Amino acid sequence: MVHPDDQAAVRRRLFRRVLRSQGSLSKLRTFRDGFRILLHTIRLYEEMWPLQFFTCCSAILTAAALAFGVPVIDTFARTGLVPRFPTAILALGVQIVRSSA
């Protein structure tokens, strides 16, 4: 079978399932295995579509910076004070990370 997007070959493997003996414990770790699959999927996405991947990362970080920064800018515009200075620094830091990544 050939994937229509990138012409990569896909192979199917058949295997025989064996039931676990009664009373034995599973060696699967749901969260650890799921997290490893998620990381592998992200790395695969990064390798196959780098522009879309980094654009998506940039958009997420920009949205986070705006979510942190807009309330601080609004407070400053209304009162002339910046009572949440650490939040302003966090918003700036997130945007700097976005620019450098």
N, C-alpha and C positions, 0 to 999 in steps of 0.2 A: 504494500500500500504506500502511496505517496501523498504527503500533505500538500494541498493545493497552494498554500501561501509561499512556502520556501523550498519545496521539492525535497524535503528531508525524508529519508526512508524510515518507515515505522515497522517494527517487527512485533509479532505477537508470540508470546511464550505460553505454552500450556504446561500446567503442573498439576500434580495430584495432591489434593488436600488430605491431610491426615488428622483425624480427631485427636485431641489431647486426652491423655489417660485421666480417668476419674480421680479427682483430688489434687491434681497438679495445678500449679499457679501459672498464670500467663506471664510471659517475658516482655509483653508489650507495655509500654509506658505511654498512656494516651497523650498527655500534654507534651512530654518531651518529643515523642515521635511526631505529633502534629506540628510542633514548633520547628522541628528539623525539616519537615515537608514544606512548611511555609517559607522558611529561609531558602531552601533549594528552589522553590518556585520563583521567589524574588530574584535570586541570582540568575536563573534561566531567563526571566523577563529582561533583566539588565543586559545580558549577553545578546539576546535576540533583537531587542528594540531599545538601544541606549538613549536615543533622543526622546522618545516617549517616556521612558523610565525617569530620566533626570528632569524632564519638564514636569512630570507628575510630582516628583519629590520637591522641586522648587515651588510648585503651586501650593503644596501642603504646608511647607515652611512659611511661605508668604502669608497664607491664611492664618497660621498660628501667630505670626508676628503682628498682623493686623488685629487679631482677636485680643492680644495683650495690649497693643499700643493705642488703639482707637479710644478706649475709655480714659486712658491717661491724657491723651491730647484733648479730649472733650472736657475733662476736668480743668485742664490748664486754660483752655479757651474761655471757660465760664468764670473761673476764679483767679486765674493768674498764678496759681500755685501748683506744685507737683507733689501731692501728698504720698503718692505711691511710686517713689523713685526706683525701688528695686524692680518693679514691674516694667518701668520704662527701660531700664537696663536690660532686662530679660528680652523685651521686644526687639531692642537694638541688636542684642547678641544673636537671636534667632535669625534676624535678617542678614547679619554678617555671615553666619554659618551658611545660609542659603546662597549668598553671593560667592563664597569660596568653594562650595561643593560642586 
